[in-house]
């Protein structure tokens, strides 16, 4: 009997260890297979880009060499070059709605005459229902978003068409508040001005993400689903 229980205990321990190893391997595989934000963005924009036409190298040099164009300036053109993005995004939306209904009902029934000389004064008005219903409602929603900043990022890739894929990130920690700004987009080399700066309105497929963590962010963060359900039940 003792050997039987010992075998069962050993089997249970081996099953637990095997299951834990499988779960750890599954989590590791999932984390390794999950691409980061930049890789996913590069995959997205590369799928939309046109393939580059095959070129024939010249007899002395190729067009991709660093000395091929002797009059180039310091504007971003290669992977790793810095580029400055001036972000000025303003979004405003207003929605207004009015609804109004009016419904009334009135009826009257009675007996105005009877055979013979029977008086009808007591039954002249038997049933006279009256009802009225009025509904008036108004709704208004206003949304305003504004973001103004300047970021300096790098060229993460160059598409076959020559368009630059830029990525910029800024992290600021001040007064127990941590803020992260991430920007990705497509920039044409011709849109870069003399100061190697481009406006956010000229950036294609623009993605701007602003994340905060700290006292202020925790105070305005929406509650979890359980708290939301409790607030809905109690009516607040």
N, C-alpha and C positions, 0 to 999 in steps of 0.2 A: 504493500500500500504506500509506504514511504517513497519507494522508487517511482511509483506512478505519479504521485504529487510532484516529485522532483522533476520528472520529465515534463509534466504539464507547465511547471513554472519556468523551466528552461525554454520551452517552446514559446511561451508568452513573451519572455524577454527578447528572444530572437525576432519575433514578429514586430515588437515595438521598435527595435533598433532598425530593422529593415524598412519599416514604414517611415521612420524619421529620416533615414537616409534618402528615401525616394522623394519625400517632400522637400528636403534641402536641395536635392538635385533639380527638382522641378522649379523651385524658386530661383535657383542660380541660372537655369536655362532661360527662364522668362525674363530675368533682369538683363542677361546678356543679349537676348534677342530684341529687347525693346530699344529702338533707336532714340538718340537724343533729339533735341529740337532742331539743331542746325542740320543734322543728317537728314531728318525728315523734310526740312525745307529745301535742301539741295536736291533731294530726290523729286520733290514736287515740281520745282522750276525747271529741272533738267528734262523732265518728261515733256514739258511744253516747248522746249527750245528746238529749233530746227537743226538738223545735222549739218556739220561743217563740210563744205565741198573739199574733196582731196586736192592738195597742192603739190606742185613739183618743186623740189629744192633748186635754188639757183646754182650757177656754176661756182660762185665765190662765197656766198653766204645765203642764209635763209631769212625770210621775213620775220621769223620769231626771235632772232638774236637781239641781245641788248643793244648792240651798236648798229642795228639795221637802219634805224631812223636817228640821225645825228642831231635833229632839231627838237626832239621831244623834251617836255618840261617835267616837273616833279609831280604832275597830277597822277592820281592813282590809276594804274593800268594792269598791274600784275597781282598775283595772289600774295597777300601779306602787306600790301601797301595800305597806308592809312588814308581815311577819307572822313570828312566832317559833315554831319547831317544836321541841318537846322530844322527842328521839329516845331511846327505851328499848326496844330490840329484843333479846329473848333467845330463842334457838332451840336446843333440845336433842333429840337423837334417839339411841336405843339399839336395836341389833338383836343378838339372840343366837340361835344355832342349834346344835343337837347332832345328830350322826348316829352310829349304832352298828349294826354288822352282825356276825353270827357264823355261819359256815358250816363244817360238818364232813362228811367222807366216809370211809366205812370199808367194806371188802369182804373176803371170804375165799373161797377156792376150793381144792379138793383132792379126793383120791380116798380114800374110806373103805373100799371093798371091791372085790376082784377075783375072777374065777372060780378055783375050786380052792382051794389052800392057799397062794396067793401072799401074802406079807406086804405090807401097805400103809403100813408105818411111814415109809418114805422118801418117799412121795407123798401123805401125808395132808394136807399143807399145801403146795400148789404156789404160790399167789399170794395175798398178803394186803396190798393197798394201804391206806394210811391218810393222810388229809390234813385239815388244819384251817386256817381262815382267819378272822381276827378284824380288824375295822376299827372304830376309834373316833375320831371327829373332833369338834372344837368350834370354833366361830367366834363372834367378837364384834366389833361395830363401834360406836363411839361418836362422835358429832359434836356439838360445842358451839360456838355462835356467839353472841357478845354485843357489842352496840354501844350506847354511851350517850354522847350529846352533845346540844348545843343549837345550832341554826342559826337565823339570821334571814335570810329570803329575801324575795322580792317576789311580788306577784300578777301572773302572766304573762297571764292571760286570765280572763274571767268567762263562764261558760256561760249559755245562755238560761234555765236553771232557777235561776240565782243562785249556783251552786256556783263556788268560787274554784279556779283552777288555779295552784298555787304552785310556785315553783322556788327552791331555795337552793343555794349553792355556797360552799365554804370551801377555801382553799389555804394550807397551812402548810409552811414550809421551816425545818428546824432540824437541826443536826448532820449536814449532808450528806444529809438525808433529806427528800424532797418528797412530801407527802401531799395528795390532793384528795378531798373529799367532795361528792357531788352528790346532791340530793334533789328528787324531784318527786312531786306527789300532788294529790288533790282535797280541799278543805276546805269544810265547810258554815259559813256565817257564824255560825250559832247555836252552833257548837262552840268558838268563840273566847271565852276567858275575859276577865275585866276587864283583864288585863295584855296583851291581844292575843296570847295564847299558846295553842297547841293541841298536845295530845299526839299522838305518832306513831300510837298505836292508833286515833285518831279520824280519821286521814287515809286516804282511799280511794285505790285504785290506787297504793299507795305504791311508789316506786322509789328505792332507796338504793344508791349506787355509791361504793365506797371504793377508790381507786387510789393506789399508792405507787411511788416511784421513788427508788432510792438504794442504800446499802450493804446494808441489811437486806433490802430487796425483791429485790435481785439475788441475795442468798444463798439465799432461799427460793423463788425462781422455778423452775418446772419446766423441765427441759432440753428442747432442741429435738428434733424427731423423729429426727434422725440419732443423737444421743447416746442417746435412749431405745432405739433399735434395737440399738445396740452394747451397752448395759447388759443388754438382754434376752438377747442372744446369749451374753455371757460369764457370765450367771447372777447378776448383782448386782442 
